[in-house]
Amino acid sequence: MKEFSITYTHRESVEIEGSQIHVRLITIDNSRIPAKSLRLVLDTGAFISIINKDIADLNGYKIFAEKACVIAGFSEKGLICDLRKIPSAIFCNHRIEDVIIATPHDRIPVTEVLGTNILENFHLGIDFADEKIFTRKRGKFTSEKPKYQSGNVTIFNENDFPWRRK
């Protein structure tokens, strides 16, 4: 087994309820103003992030591929989802461009999930006792990226967004 040490660059509080870890994803609209702070379940087993259709519609996340994704486990046929793109989002002080999310095609209530299409961009550490998540942007990938990967990930710069200035 290979051993390695990671120095994390950012820390953020999380909420732990039973076996679920809830994290924040702040989405940014085209005017560079935060559109929504979403509370999502961190799910390393989900290949794509899922957001409720009503929330996606309310925030103007446009469909770019209708019925393009099927997520198994919701029914015999799976959950049919549309794919949408969030232009920019912030997760644990990292800005992520072109975040792909899935939304159920029909109005079906789902648990909103932060999946590996976002999480694969980071080294993660979780302190369950103090309810903190530690992150560091990953370097180059050695394996093929998934189909629904996110775009560029950069360290968040507070000067990028006027609403963050004091």
Stockholm file with secondary structure:
# STOCKHOLM 1.0

chainA/1-166         MKEFSITYTHRESVEIEGSQIHVRLITIDNSRIPAKSLRLVLDTGAFISIINKDIADLNGYKIFAEKACVIAGFSEKGLICDLRKIPSAIFCNHRIEDVIIATPHDRIPVTEVLGTNILENFHLGIDFADEKIFTRKRGKFTSEKPKYQSGNVTIFNENDFPWRRK
#=GR chainA/1-166 SS CCCCCCCCCEEEECEEETTEEEEEEEEECTTSSEEEEEEEEECTTCSSEECCHHHHHHTTCCEEEEEEEEETTSSSSCEEEEEEEEEEEEETTEEEEEEEEEEESSCCCCCCEECHHHHTTEEEEEETTTTEEEEEECCCCSSCCCTTCCCCEEECCGGGCGGGCC
#=GC SS_cons         CCCCCCCCCEEEECEEETTEEEEEEEEECTTSSEEEEEEEEECTTCSSEECCHHHHHHTTCCEEEEEEEEETTSSSSCEEEEEEEEEEEEETTEEEEEEEEEEESSCCCCCCEECHHHHTTEEEEEETTTTEEEEEECCCCSSCCCTTCCCCEEECCGGGCGGGCC
//
